[in-house]
Amino acid sequence: MKTYYILNYRASENFNEEKKLYQNEHIQLMKKAYEKGELILAGGLLNPSNGGMLIFNVLDQKIVEEFAKNDPYVKSGIIEKWDIRPWNIVIG
């Protein structure tokens, strides 16, 4: 059975300047996950712009872990911390 997971990103202080180097590759990775039906929603946090959240619906949390480990934002270090939480949908 598929489970929803939230991948929470915490960005570095210089994220907004440094992300430009990796943004296209990051977006391509997200598009592939979306096209496979794994990634449901994704976006950056605002006020302050210091991270992001990605919502997955997958059979195994390892899919989300692999996504994060392969994300150029994570690999470059501009995402300093990330965590994955299972999410229990109540309405929707």
Gaussian input, Z-matrix of N, CA and C with variables (Angstrom, degrees):
# hf/3-21g

backbone

0 1
 N
 C     1     B1
 C     2     B2     1     A1
 N     3     B3     2     A2     1     D1
 C     4     B4     3     A3     2     D2
 C     5     B5     4     A4     3     D3
 N     6     B6     5     A5     4     D4
 C     7     B7     6     A6     5     D5
 C     8     B8     7     A7     6     D6
 N     9     B9     8     A8     7     D7
 C    10    B10     9     A9     8     D8
 C    11    B11    10    A10     9     D9
 N    12    B12    11    A11    10    D10
 C    13    B13    12    A12    11    D11
 C    14    B14    13    A13    12    D12
 N    15    B15    14    A14    13    D13
 C    16    B16    15    A15    14    D14
 C    17    B17    16    A16    15    D15
 N    18    B18    17    A17    16    D16
 C    19    B19    18    A18    17    D17
 C    20    B20    19    A19    18    D18
 N    21    B21    20    A20    19    D19
 C    22    B22    21    A21    20    D20
 C    23    B23    22    A22    21    D21
 N    24    B24    23    A23    22    D22
 C    25    B25    24    A24    23    D23
 C    26    B26    25    A25    24    D24
 N    27    B27    26    A26    25    D25
 C    28    B28    27    A27    26    D26
 C    29    B29    28    A28    27    D27
 N    30    B30    29    A29    28    D28
 C    31    B31    30    A30    29    D29
 C    32    B32    31    A31    30    D30
 N    33    B33    32    A32    31    D31
 C    34    B34    33    A33    32    D32
 C    35    B35    34    A34    33    D33
 N    36    B36    35    A35    34    D34
 C    37    B37    36    A36    35    D35
 C    38    B38    37    A37    36    D36
 N    39    B39    38    A38    37    D37
 C    40    B40    39    A39    38    D38
 C    41    B41    40    A40    39    D39
 N    42    B42    41    A41    40    D40
 C    43    B43    42    A42    41    D41
 C    44    B44    43    A43    42    D42
 N    45    B45    44    A44    43    D43
 C    46    B46    45    A45    44    D44
 C    47    B47    46    A46    45    D45
 N    48    B48    47    A47    46    D46
 C    49    B49    48    A48    47    D47
 C    50    B50    49    A49    48    D48
 N    51    B51    50    A50    49    D49
 C    52    B52    51    A51    50    D50
 C    53    B53    52    A52    51    D51
 N    54    B54    53    A53    52    D52
 C    55    B55    54    A54    53    D53
 C    56    B56    55    A55    54    D54
 N    57    B57    56    A56    55    D55
 C    58    B58    57    A57    56    D56
 C    59    B59    58    A58    57    D57
 N    60    B60    59    A59    58    D58
 C    61    B61    60    A60    59    D59
 C    62    B62    61    A61    60    D60
 N    63    B63    62    A62    61    D61
 C    64    B64    63    A63    62    D62
 C    65    B65    64    A64    63    D63
 N    66    B66    65    A65    64    D64
 C    67    B67    66    A66    65    D65
 C    68    B68    67    A67    66    D66
 N    69    B69    68    A68    67    D67
 C    70    B70    69    A69    68    D68
 C    71    B71    70    A70    69    D69
 N    72    B72    71    A71    70    D70
 C    73    B73    72    A72    71    D71
 C    74    B74    73    A73    72    D72
 N    75    B75    74    A74    73    D73
 C    76    B76    75    A75    74    D74
 C    77    B77    76    A76    75    D75
 N    78    B78    77    A77    76    D76
 C    79    B79    78    A78    77    D77
 C    80    B80    79    A79    78    D78
 N    81    B81    80    A80    79    D79
 C    82    B82    81    A81    80    D80
 C    83    B83    82    A82    81    D81
 N    84    B84    83    A83    82    D82
 C    85    B85    84    A84    83    D83
 C    86    B86    85    A85    84    D84
 N    87    B87    86    A86    85    D85
 C    88    B88    87    A87    86    D86
 C    89    B89    88    A88    87    D87
 N    90    B90    89    A89    88    D88
 C    91    B91    90    A90    89    D89
 C    92    B92    91    A91    90    D90
 N    93    B93    92    A92    91    D91
 C    94    B94    93    A93    92    D92
 C    95    B95    94    A94    93    D93
 N    96    B96    95    A95    94    D94
 C    97    B97    96    A96    95    D95
 C    98    B98    97    A97    96    D96
 N    99    B99    98    A98    97    D97
 C   100   B100    99    A99    98    D98
 C   101   B101   100   A100    99    D99
 N   102   B102   101   A101   100   D100
 C   103   B103   102   A102   101   D101
 C   104   B104   103   A103   102   D102
 N   105   B105   104   A104   103   D103
 C   106   B106   105   A105   104   D104
 C   107   B107   106   A106   105   D105
 N   108   B108   107   A107   106   D106
 C   109   B109   108   A108   107   D107
 C   110   B110   109   A109   108   D108
 N   111   B111   110   A110   109   D109
 C   112   B112   111   A111   110   D110
 C   113   B113   112   A112   111   D111
 N   114   B114   113   A113   112   D112
 C   115   B115   114   A114   113   D113
 C   116   B116   115   A115   114   D114
 N   117   B117   116   A116   115   D115
 C   118   B118   117   A117   116   D116
 C   119   B119   118   A118   117   D117
 N   120   B120   119   A119   118   D118
 C   121   B121   120   A120   119   D119
 C   122   B122   121   A121   120   D120
 N   123   B123   122   A122   121   D121
 C   124   B124   123   A123   122   D122
 C   125   B125   124   A124   123   D123
 N   126   B126   125   A125   124   D124
 C   127   B127   126   A126   125   D125
 C   128   B128   127   A127   126   D126
 N   129   B129   128   A128   127   D127
 C   130   B130   129   A129   128   D128
 C   131   B131   130   A130   129   D129
 N   132   B132   131   A131   130   D130
 C   133   B133   132   A132   131   D131
 C   134   B134   133   A133   132   D132
 N   135   B135   134   A134   133   D133
 C   136   B136   135   A135   134   D134
 C   137   B137   136   A136   135   D135
 N   138   B138   137   A137   136   D136
 C   139   B139   138   A138   137   D137
 C   140   B140   139   A139   138   D138
 N   141   B141   140   A140   139   D139
 C   142   B142   141   A141   140   D140
 C   143   B143   142   A142   141   D141
 N   144   B144   143   A143   142   D142
 C   145   B145   144   A144   143   D143
 C   146   B146   145   A145   144   D144
 N   147   B147   146   A146   145   D145
 C   148   B148   147   A147   146   D146
 C   149   B149   148   A148   147   D147
 N   150   B150   149   A149   148   D148
 C   151   B151   150   A150   149   D149
 C   152   B152   151   A151   150   D150
 N   153   B153   152   A152   151   D151
 C   154   B154   153   A153   152   D152
 C   155   B155   154   A154   153   D153
 N   156   B156   155   A155   154   D154
 C   157   B157   156   A156   155   D155
 C   158   B158   157   A157   156   D156
 N   159   B159   158   A158   157   D157
 C   160   B160   159   A159   158   D158
 C   161   B161   160   A160   159   D159
 N   162   B162   161   A161   160   D160
 C   163   B163   162   A162   161   D161
 C   164   B164   163   A163   162   D162
 N   165   B165   164   A164   163   D163
 C   166   B166   165   A165   164   D164
 C   167   B167   166   A166   165   D165
 N   168   B168   167   A167   166   D166
 C   169   B169   168   A168   167   D167
 C   170   B170   169   A169   168   D168
 N   171   B171   170   A170   169   D169
 C   172   B172   171   A171   170   D170
 C   173   B173   172   A172   171   D171
 N   174   B174   173   A173   172   D172
 C   175   B175   174   A174   173   D173
 C   176   B176   175   A175   174   D174
 N   177   B177   176   A176   175   D175
 C   178   B178   177   A177   176   D176
 C   179   B179   178   A178   177   D177
 N   180   B180   179   A179   178   D178
 C   181   B181   180   A180   179   D179
 C   182   B182   181   A181   180   D180
 N   183   B183   182   A182   181   D181
 C   184   B184   183   A183   182   D182
 C   185   B185   184   A184   183   D183
 N   186   B186   185   A185   184   D184
 C   187   B187   186   A186   185   D185
 C   188   B188   187   A187   186   D186
 N   189   B189   188   A188   187   D187
 C   190   B190   189   A189   188   D188
 C   191   B191   190   A190   189   D189
 N   192   B192   191   A191   190   D190
 C   193   B193   192   A192   191   D191
 C   194   B194   193   A193   192   D192
 N   195   B195   194   A194   193   D193
 C   196   B196   195   A195   194   D194
 C   197   B197   196   A196   195   D195
 N   198   B198   197   A197   196   D196
 C   199   B199   198   A198   197   D197
 C   200   B200   199   A199   198   D198
 N   201   B201   200   A200   199   D199
 C   202   B202   201   A201   200   D200
 C   203   B203   202   A202   201   D201
 N   204   B204   203   A203   202   D202
 C   205   B205   204   A204   203   D203
 C   206   B206   205   A205   204   D204
 N   207   B207   206   A206   205   D205
 C   208   B208   207   A207   206   D206
 C   209   B209   208   A208   207   D207
 N   210   B210   209   A209   208   D208
 C   211   B211   210   A210   209   D209
 C   212   B212   211   A211   210   D210
 N   213   B213   212   A212   211   D211
 C   214   B214   213   A213   212   D212
 C   215   B215   214   A214   213   D213
 N   216   B216   215   A215   214   D214
 C   217   B217   216   A216   215   D215
 C   218   B218   217   A217   216   D216
 N   219   B219   218   A218   217   D217
 C   220   B220   219   A219   218   D218
 C   221   B221   220   A220   219   D219
 N   222   B222   221   A221   220   D220
 C   223   B223   222   A222   221   D221
 C   224   B224   223   A223   222   D222
 N   225   B225   224   A224   223   D223
 C   226   B226   225   A225   224   D224
 C   227   B227   226   A226   225   D225
 N   228   B228   227   A227   226   D226
 C   229   B229   228   A228   227   D227
 C   230   B230   229   A229   228   D228
 N   231   B231   230   A230   229   D229
 C   232   B232   231   A231   230   D230
 C   233   B233   232   A232   231   D231
 N   234   B234   233   A233   232   D232
 C   235   B235   234   A234   233   D233
 C   236   B236   235   A235   234   D234
 N   237   B237   236   A236   235   D235
 C   238   B238   237   A237   236   D236
 C   239   B239   238   A238   237   D237
 N   240   B240   239   A239   238   D238
 C   241   B241   240   A240   239   D239
 C   242   B242   241   A241   240   D240
 N   243   B243   242   A242   241   D241
 C   244   B244   243   A243   242   D242
 C   245   B245   244   A244   243   D243
 N   246   B246   245   A245   244   D244
 C   247   B247   246   A246   245   D245
 C   248   B248   247   A247   246   D246
 N   249   B249   248   A248   247   D247
 C   250   B250   249   A249   248   D248
 C   251   B251   250   A250   249   D249
 N   252   B252   251   A251   250   D250
 C   253   B253   252   A252   251   D251
 C   254   B254   253   A253   252   D252
 N   255   B255   254   A254   253   D253
 C   256   B256   255   A255   254   D254
 C   257   B257   256   A256   255   D255
 N   258   B258   257   A257   256   D256
 C   259   B259   258   A258   257   D257
 C   260   B260   259   A259   258   D258
 N   261   B261   260   A260   259   D259
 C   262   B262   261   A261   260   D260
 C   263   B263   262   A262   261   D261
 N   264   B264   263   A263   262   D262
 C   265   B265   264   A264   263   D263
 C   266   B266   265   A265   264   D264
 N   267   B267   266   A266   265   D265
 C   268   B268   267   A267   266   D266
 C   269   B269   268   A268   267   D267
 N   270   B270   269   A269   268   D268
 C   271   B271   270   A270   269   D269
 C   272   B272   271   A271   270   D270
 N   273   B273   272   A272   271   D271
 C   274   B274   273   A273   272   D272
 C   275   B275   274   A274   273   D273

   B1=1.4486
   B2=1.5293
   B3=1.3181
   B4=1.4593
   B5=1.5250
   B6=1.3192
   B7=1.4652
   B8=1.5223
   B9=1.3087
   B10=1.4619
   B11=1.5269
   B12=1.3276
   B13=1.4644
   B14=1.5180
   B15=1.3139
   B16=1.4607
   B17=1.5201
   B18=1.3222
   B19=1.4528
   B20=1.5128
   B21=1.3184
   B22=1.4564
   B23=1.5244
   B24=1.3276
   B25=1.4640
   B26=1.5158
   B27=1.3219
   B28=1.4698
   B29=1.5228
   B30=1.3227
   B31=1.4598
   B32=1.5203
   B33=1.3292
   B34=1.4613
   B35=1.5276
   B36=1.2980
   B37=1.4637
   B38=1.5279
   B39=1.3239
   B40=1.4664
   B41=1.5291
   B42=1.3029
   B43=1.4592
   B44=1.5234
   B45=1.3141
   B46=1.4690
   B47=1.5192
   B48=1.3128
   B49=1.4641
   B50=1.5271
   B51=1.3141
   B52=1.4600
   B53=1.5256
   B54=1.3108
   B55=1.4659
   B56=1.5212
   B57=1.3192
   B58=1.4708
   B59=1.5221
   B60=1.3208
   B61=1.4584
   B62=1.5241
   B63=1.3169
   B64=1.4626
   B65=1.5287
   B66=1.3104
   B67=1.4601
   B68=1.5248
   B69=1.3346
   B70=1.4655
   B71=1.5266
   B72=1.3247
   B73=1.4651
   B74=1.5316
   B75=1.3230
   B76=1.4654
   B77=1.5345
   B78=1.3152
   B79=1.4644
   B80=1.5257
   B81=1.3100
   B82=1.4682
   B83=1.5329
   B84=1.3316
   B85=1.4686
   B86=1.5291
   B87=1.3364
   B88=1.4617
   B89=1.5180
   B90=1.3366
   B91=1.4662
   B92=1.5241
   B93=1.3197
   B94=1.4649
   B95=1.5255
   B96=1.3296
   B97=1.4648
   B98=1.5254
   B99=1.3172
   B100=1.4590
   B101=1.5271
   B102=1.3343
   B103=1.4624
   B104=1.5262
   B105=1.3315
   B106=1.4633
   B107=1.5235
   B108=1.3335
   B109=1.4544
   B110=1.5155
   B111=1.3272
   B112=1.4668
   B113=1.5281
   B114=1.3097
   B115=1.4651
   B116=1.5205
   B117=1.3265
   B118=1.4634
   B119=1.5270
   B120=1.3163
   B121=1.4688
   B122=1.5188
   B123=1.3333
   B124=1.4607
   B125=1.5167
   B126=1.3292
   B127=1.4565
   B128=1.5075
   B129=1.3183
   B130=1.4545
   B131=1.5139
   B132=1.3104
   B133=1.4603
   B134=1.5263
   B135=1.3139
   B136=1.4666
   B137=1.5196
   B138=1.3027
   B139=1.4776
   B140=1.5167
   B141=1.2951
   B142=1.4651
   B143=1.5268
   B144=1.3134
   B145=1.4583
   B146=1.5226
   B147=1.3348
   B148=1.4641
   B149=1.5249
   B150=1.3209
   B151=1.4574
   B152=1.5070
   B153=1.3097
   B154=1.4486
   B155=1.5164
   B156=1.3101
   B157=1.4577
   B158=1.5189
   B159=1.3206
   B160=1.4531
   B161=1.5243
   B162=1.3107
   B163=1.4576
   B164=1.5288
   B165=1.3173
   B166=1.4577
   B167=1.5229
   B168=1.3279
   B169=1.4667
   B170=1.5258
   B171=1.3322
   B172=1.4618
   B173=1.5249
   B174=1.3249
   B175=1.4572
   B176=1.5279
   B177=1.3331
   B178=1.4598
   B179=1.5307
   B180=1.3067
   B181=1.4669
   B182=1.5309
   B183=1.3283
   B184=1.4641
   B185=1.5209
   B186=1.3182
   B187=1.4639
   B188=1.5244
   B189=1.3102
   B190=1.4693
   B191=1.5298
   B192=1.3195
   B193=1.4606
   B194=1.5266
   B195=1.3146
   B196=1.4658
   B197=1.5265
   B198=1.3244
   B199=1.4584
   B200=1.5250
   B201=1.3237
   B202=1.4661
   B203=1.5266
   B204=1.3070
   B205=1.4672
   B206=1.5230
   B207=1.3403
   B208=1.4600
   B209=1.5200
   B210=1.3165
   B211=1.4575
   B212=1.5364
   B213=1.3295
   B214=1.4673
   B215=1.5284
   B216=1.3096
   B217=1.4695
   B218=1.5227
   B219=1.3079
   B220=1.4694
   B221=1.5271
   B222=1.3247
   B223=1.4656
   B224=1.5310
   B225=1.3208
   B226=1.4750
   B227=1.5280
   B228=1.3391
   B229=1.4564
   B230=1.5154
   B231=1.3381
   B232=1.4703
   B233=1.5252
   B234=1.3267
   B235=1.4703
   B236=1.5198
   B237=1.3170
   B238=1.4711
   B239=1.5255
   B240=1.3247
   B241=1.4594
   B242=1.5095
   B243=1.3126
   B244=1.4561
   B245=1.5186
   B246=1.3153
   B247=1.4584
   B248=1.5149
   B249=1.3064
   B250=1.4594
   B251=1.5172
   B252=1.3117
   B253=1.4631
   B254=1.5189
   B255=1.3315
   B256=1.4619
   B257=1.5268
   B258=1.3118
   B259=1.4546
   B260=1.5183
   B261=1.3119
   B262=1.4580
   B263=1.5285
   B264=1.3216
   B265=1.4660
   B266=1.5286
   B267=1.3105
   B268=1.4555
   B269=1.5309
   B270=1.3146
   B271=1.4728
   B272=1.5109
   B273=1.3218
   B274=1.4582
   B275=1.5068
   A1=109.52
   A2=115.75
   A3=120.60
   A4=110.60
   A5=113.90
   A6=122.15
   A7=108.57
   A8=115.88
   A9=120.43
   A10=108.59
   A11=115.11
   A12=122.31
   A13=108.96
   A14=115.12
   A15=121.20
   A16=107.98
   A17=115.71
   A18=122.09
   A19=106.33
   A20=115.82
   A21=122.48
   A22=109.18
   A23=115.74
   A24=122.17
   A25=110.51
   A26=115.61
   A27=122.03
   A28=106.67
   A29=117.24
   A30=123.05
   A31=112.95
   A32=114.14
   A33=121.33
   A34=110.05
   A35=115.71
   A36=121.53
   A37=111.84
   A38=117.35
   A39=122.05
   A40=113.23
   A41=116.60
   A42=121.61
   A43=113.02
   A44=117.35
   A45=120.20
   A46=112.63
   A47=118.26
   A48=121.13
   A49=110.74
   A50=117.05
   A51=121.70
   A52=113.91
   A53=117.90
   A54=120.26
   A55=112.66
   A56=117.26
   A57=121.06
   A58=111.81
   A59=117.37
   A60=121.73
   A61=112.36
   A62=117.23
   A63=122.16
   A64=113.37
   A65=117.40
   A66=121.20
   A67=113.45
   A68=118.58
   A69=120.20
   A70=111.45
   A71=116.63
   A72=120.96
   A73=111.00
   A74=116.27
   A75=122.36
   A76=109.90
   A77=116.89
   A78=121.27
   A79=110.56
   A80=118.40
   A81=121.23
   A82=111.12
   A83=115.92
   A84=119.95
   A85=110.56
   A86=116.29
   A87=120.08
   A88=111.25
   A89=117.50
   A90=120.91
   A91=111.28
   A92=117.13
   A93=120.35
   A94=111.05
   A95=116.65
   A96=120.36
   A97=111.11
   A98=117.27
   A99=121.86
   A100=110.56
   A101=116.31
   A102=120.86
   A103=112.02
   A104=117.71
   A105=121.79
   A106=111.82
   A107=117.56
   A108=121.84
   A109=113.84
   A110=117.37
   A111=121.16
   A112=112.17
   A113=116.60
   A114=122.20
   A115=108.44
   A116=116.52
   A117=121.88
   A118=111.10
   A119=116.53
   A120=123.36
   A121=108.65
   A122=116.00
   A123=120.34
   A124=108.97
   A125=115.44
   A126=118.49
   A127=112.32
   A128=113.47
   A129=120.66
   A130=112.01
   A131=115.14
   A132=121.35
   A133=109.03
   A134=116.01
   A135=121.80
   A136=111.36
   A137=114.61
   A138=123.15
   A139=113.82
   A140=120.34
   A141=127.39
   A142=111.30
   A143=114.81
   A144=121.95
   A145=108.26
   A146=115.34
   A147=119.27
   A148=113.88
   A149=116.33
   A150=118.54
   A151=111.61
   A152=115.47
   A153=120.61
   A154=111.37
   A155=114.67
   A156=121.49
   A157=108.59
   A158=114.78
   A159=121.60
   A160=107.34
   A161=116.08
   A162=122.03
   A163=108.61
   A164=115.89
   A165=122.72
   A166=109.48
   A167=115.80
   A168=122.42
   A169=106.08
   A170=115.78
   A171=121.54
   A172=111.08
   A173=114.51
   A174=120.99
   A175=112.76
   A176=117.39
   A177=120.55
   A178=110.05
   A179=116.26
   A180=121.86
   A181=111.90
   A182=116.82
   A183=120.76
   A184=112.00
   A185=117.89
   A186=121.66
   A187=109.64
   A188=116.40
   A189=121.52
   A190=109.87
   A191=116.99
   A192=121.21
   A193=110.99
   A194=117.26
   A195=121.28
   A196=110.99
   A197=116.18
   A198=119.50
   A199=109.29
   A200=116.73
   A201=120.76
   A202=111.26
   A203=117.53
   A204=121.16
   A205=112.31
   A206=116.92
   A207=121.39
   A208=113.81
   A209=117.17
   A210=121.16
   A211=109.49
   A212=117.96
   A213=120.05
   A214=113.09
   A215=118.02
   A216=120.08
   A217=110.34
   A218=116.77
   A219=121.75
   A220=109.74
   A221=116.35
   A222=120.94
   A223=111.97
   A224=117.31
   A225=121.01
   A226=112.60
   A227=116.95
   A228=120.78
   A229=115.14
   A230=118.16
   A231=117.55
   A232=111.69
   A233=116.16
   A234=120.15
   A235=104.60
   A236=115.07
   A237=120.92
   A238=112.48
   A239=116.11
   A240=120.77
   A241=108.97
   A242=114.55
   A243=119.55
   A244=108.69
   A245=114.45
   A246=120.04
   A247=109.08
   A248=114.40
   A249=122.19
   A250=108.38
   A251=115.33
   A252=119.92
   A253=109.74
   A254=118.05
   A255=119.46
   A256=108.62
   A257=116.00
   A258=120.87
   A259=109.03
   A260=116.39
   A261=123.10
   A262=108.71
   A263=116.12
   A264=121.39
   A265=108.88
   A266=116.18
   A267=121.42
   A268=110.57
   A269=115.77
   A270=121.65
   A271=108.36
   A272=115.92
   A273=119.33
   A274=112.15
   D1=137.17
   D2=178.87
   D3=-73.02
   D4=148.38
   D5=177.51
   D6=-127.39
   D7=145.78
   D8=173.21
   D9=-83.74
   D10=140.22
   D11=176.44
   D12=-133.55
   D13=142.55
   D14=172.81
   D15=-105.04
   D16=123.20
   D17=172.62
   D18=-98.94
   D19=114.21
   D20=-176.15
   D21=-104.75
   D22=124.76
   D23=179.41
   D24=-107.31
   D25=136.02
   D26=173.34
   D27=-114.92
   D28=118.12
   D29=-172.58
   D30=-89.17
   D31=157.34
   D32=175.80
   D33=-71.60
   D34=166.59
   D35=-179.29
   D36=-60.81
   D37=-33.97
   D38=-177.66
   D39=-97.81
   D40=19.35
   D41=-174.51
   D42=-52.96
   D43=-48.84
   D44=-173.51
   D45=-63.07
   D46=-29.72
   D47=176.86
   D48=-81.65
   D49=-41.72
   D50=-172.86
   D51=-81.01
   D52=-23.41
   D53=-175.25
   D54=-63.32
   D55=-25.48
   D56=-177.38
   D57=-57.47
   D58=-31.37
   D59=-179.67
   D60=-68.65
   D61=-26.22
   D62=-171.60
   D63=-119.33
   D64=-2.77
   D65=-170.37
   D66=-61.38
   D67=-44.89
   D68=-179.06
   D69=-61.28
   D70=-44.76
   D71=179.80
   D72=-64.90
   D73=-39.47
   D74=177.67
   D75=-61.65
   D76=-46.03
   D77=-179.17
   D78=-65.50
   D79=-39.23
   D80=178.11
   D81=-62.61
   D82=-41.06
   D83=177.71
   D84=-62.01
   D85=-42.71
   D86=178.23
   D87=-64.61
   D88=-42.30
   D89=179.72
   D90=-59.79
   D91=-41.99
   D92=179.21
   D93=-62.30
   D94=-44.19
   D95=178.78
   D96=-65.70
   D97=-36.70
   D98=178.24
   D99=-66.55
   D100=-45.37
   D101=-179.45
   D102=-64.09
   D103=-29.08
   D104=176.89
   D105=-80.27
   D106=-5.73
   D107=179.82
   D108=83.10
   D109=12.26
   D110=-179.21
   D111=-88.83
   D112=-43.39
   D113=-178.55
   D114=-93.27
   D115=126.01
   D116=-176.32
   D117=-99.05
   D118=-48.12
   D119=-179.50
   D120=-143.13
   D121=150.57
   D122=176.01
   D123=-155.87
   D124=144.94
   D125=177.10
   D126=-177.30
   D127=165.89
   D128=-179.79
   D129=-90.16
   D130=149.19
   D131=176.07
   D132=-82.37
   D133=147.45
   D134=-177.65
   D135=-121.94
   D136=157.15
   D137=173.33
   D138=52.34
   D139=61.55
   D140=8.75
   D141=-93.35
   D142=159.85
   D143=177.34
   D144=-85.03
   D145=85.49
   D146=-172.25
   D147=-133.80
   D148=24.85
   D149=178.88
   D150=166.59
   D151=-166.02
   D152=-179.45
   D153=-159.61
   D154=168.64
   D155=177.60
   D156=-134.91
   D157=137.44
   D158=178.33
   D159=-128.03
   D160=130.95
   D161=-178.63
   D162=-105.89
   D163=122.58
   D164=179.47
   D165=-114.03
   D166=153.53
   D167=171.42
   D168=-132.81
   D169=99.89
   D170=-171.15
   D171=-139.94
   D172=167.50
   D173=179.64
   D174=-77.71
   D175=-25.69
   D176=-172.32
   D177=-144.39
   D178=133.27
   D179=179.44
   D180=-58.75
   D181=-25.12
   D182=-179.88
   D183=-60.69
   D184=-27.47
   D185=177.12
   D186=-63.89
   D187=-41.87
   D188=178.89
   D189=-69.22
   D190=-41.75
   D191=177.68
   D192=-59.38
   D193=-44.14
   D194=179.43
   D195=-65.03
   D196=-38.74
   D197=176.61
   D198=-57.58
   D199=-51.51
   D200=-177.44
   D201=-61.46
   D202=-44.82
   D203=-178.45
   D204=-63.35
   D205=-27.26
   D206=-179.32
   D207=-96.73
   D208=-3.84
   D209=-179.56
   D210=-70.80
   D211=127.34
   D212=179.44
   D213=-60.25
   D214=-27.54
   D215=175.63
   D216=-63.97
   D217=-42.41
   D218=179.65
   D219=-71.70
   D220=-47.83
   D221=-177.60
   D222=-60.82
   D223=-33.54
   D224=-179.40
   D225=-80.79
   D226=-15.68
   D227=-179.78
   D228=91.46
   D229=1.37
   D230=178.53
   D231=-78.34
   D232=-16.38
   D233=163.74
   D234=-99.74
   D235=109.84
   D236=-173.70
   D237=-80.81
   D238=-34.42
   D239=-178.45
   D240=-140.92
   D241=146.41
   D242=173.56
   D243=-148.06
   D244=152.39
   D245=175.88
   D246=-148.26
   D247=160.39
   D248=-178.43
   D249=-122.47
   D250=132.05
   D251=177.64
   D252=-128.64
   D253=132.24
   D254=171.11
   D255=-65.78
   D256=145.77
   D257=-174.84
   D258=-126.40
   D259=123.03
   D260=178.96
   D261=-93.51
   D262=109.24
   D263=179.26
   D264=-76.58
   D265=127.83
   D266=178.98
   D267=-101.76
   D268=-43.10
   D269=177.99
   D270=-131.99
   D271=136.24
   D272=175.49
   D273=121.15

